[in-house]
Amino acid sequence: MSRIGVILSVVALLLVAGFGCSKSCPANFAGEDCKSCAPGFYPAGDCTIACTAAETCSGQGVCTADGTCTCFDGFAGSDCTQCVNTLKTGPGCDECAGGNFAPPECLHCLPGYFPENDCSMYCTAEETCNGHGACTDEGLCACYESFGGPSCERCENPNMVYPECVECKAEYTGPDCSDCLHPRMALPACDSCRPEFIGDDCESCATNYFPADSCVRYCEFGETCSGFGSCNSDGFCECEAGHVGGDCGSCENPNLQAPECEICKPEYTGIHCDLCTNSHMGLPDCTHCLGDFTGDDCELCINPNKSLPNCAACKPEFIGPDCTICSNPYTALPECTDCLTDYTGEGCKEYRYTDLSAGDWHTCGLHPSGHVRCWGFYAATQPAPPSTKFTDISAGGEHTCGIRMDGTVECWGMNVLGQADPDPGLFEQVAAGGFHTCAVRPNGLVKCWGSDSFGQASPPGFAFTRIAAGRFHTCGILLSGEVACWGKDNYGQASPPESIFVQLSAGSASSCGTEENGYADCWGDNYDWNDTYVGQSNPPSELFAAVEAGSIHGCGLLQTGFIQCWGGNINFAGDHVGQAIPPDGKFLHLSAGREHTCGIRVDGSMECWGSNEYGQTLVPSL
């Protein structure tokens, strides 16, 4: 026997002896090849999900290949225990979910249940509404007329007898049972006396109720009669002396303070309270002002120009029958405290000026009204200034010129050489010299008239902004700001420096101007009539607003408002007159004459100094 045969024989013997292998599948698997799921396990190839129709699907579905339930019609949920129709419940989905719904549809309420979508309220006309009402769609009672309450369990009128609700209860009467059967009983219960009655049968009046037969009137000393009267048997107050009124709360004298009636009301005074506390008010009510008074407290005069306390006399500043005239004729209405236009100073006793010009021996000032006032030598040689109104004035040797409101020029005074015969036409500025006059037209060209002995009346054909006329020469500021002069030049008064000027003045034999930097520059004569050096053409190194050239002196208005002068202080005769010694104080304008100087102070008044030989420094006063 070959070896293979032997081995096979041995194996066969072993198998017969019971030493062979028996085949067993893994859990949840079955079949000869163990590749199928055991019954109740899913899905194929996995067999991990257990599912049975009876248990997993609650007997109301079958297991699918993936191990989940497919529910029968009418059932839902993973275990088929839910009803598709939410109105139903129970194992077979054949019961209504709400116990008050009617099967089989479970869409409507059982009889007697409301509302239709809830069925939670039970209501019947006989049971719930006691036969006196009907059930509403909400399950509530709608009571019939005369009945009330949630279940129609009472009468709507509580004074009627239930359940008929037709007759009044025993203690009530009236068409609607709203009155107590006993007229002295009190509502709402009609089981006790009204406040005004007492007694077992309410037969007597309560305290302080009168009269005895009706008890209808309440009366009490302190309350009803204000403490100043007593109650009579009819329940009316009988007032004490001095008190009146149904409650004794008023005073017989209406001007006393109630209810005591012992002292006057605040608006009255006097032993009998028959006078007004405010003497400016009138009876009977002492609340209206007497004829001459006004104001919240009658503290003012109707005529504001009259004085307190009686509003009879005018205030000191007014006169006239109606106090409508200023007692000071130089003050202005309505208050008579402000000065009239042309006046200033204490008591408005000084003339007010807005411009001035000093000539050789006279001075002229321009009032705010436009009128001109002059004084000095002009009185002998010149007529009085015209009544015309002017915008600009200039005083010359012995004549004066001004520009009228219409722009034309008018002159007055000495006219031997035609210096007072102005050229017709319109002008913006005028300058009067010794014996000639020049003026600037609107186009800047200059026109002159009068003496031309040194060419002082023959201006160049340039346009100027300002001009100044001296005794025998004239200067002007060109549009460029430079100065050009013409006329007599024996001392260099017509030979200006090459500077830019903003203001200019021409004297007898010198000229001065304010440069754009505020410093003064003068040119011309520096000596007086005795050939003594006085330096009228050598101004101090100060900042000026304007400078003026006289005959042998010069003065300047400092930018601070004060005045500083230089040069000589004598007149032609050699006497000291002080034309270069200015007063203290601040000024607005300045003008230098031959031997005097004048300035306008900040209040509009004018002050002059220097020679007064002809009254040229004697400023007129009121």
Secondary structure, 3 states (H helix, E strand, C coil): CCHHHHHHHHHHHHHHCCCCCCCCCCCCEECCCCCEECCCEECCCCCCEECCCCCCCCCCEEECCCCCEEECCCEECCCCCEECCCCEECCCCCEECCCCEECCCCCEECCCEECCCCCCEECCCCCCCCCCEEECCCCCEEECCCEECCCCCEECCCCECCCCCCCECCCEECCCCCEECCCCECCCCCCCECCCEECCCCCEECCCEECCCCCCEECCCCCCCCCCEEECCCCCEEECCCEECCCCCEECCCCECCCCCCCECCCEECCCCCEECCCCEECCCCCEECCCEECCCCCEECCCCECCCCCCCECCCEECCCCCEECCCCEECCCCCEECCCEECHHHCEECCCEEEECCCEEEEECCCCCEEEEECHHHHCCCCCCCCEEEEEECCCEEEEEECCCCEEEEECCCCCCCCCCCCCCCEEEECCCEEEEECCCCCEEEEECCCCCCCCCCCCCEEEEEECCCEEEEEECCCCEEEEECCCCCCCCCCCCCEEEEEECCCEEEEEECCCCEEEEECCECCCCCECCCCCCCCCCEEEEEECCCEEEEEECCCCEEEEECCECCCCCECCCCCCCCCCEEEEEECCCEEEEEECCCCEEEEECCCCCCCCCCCC
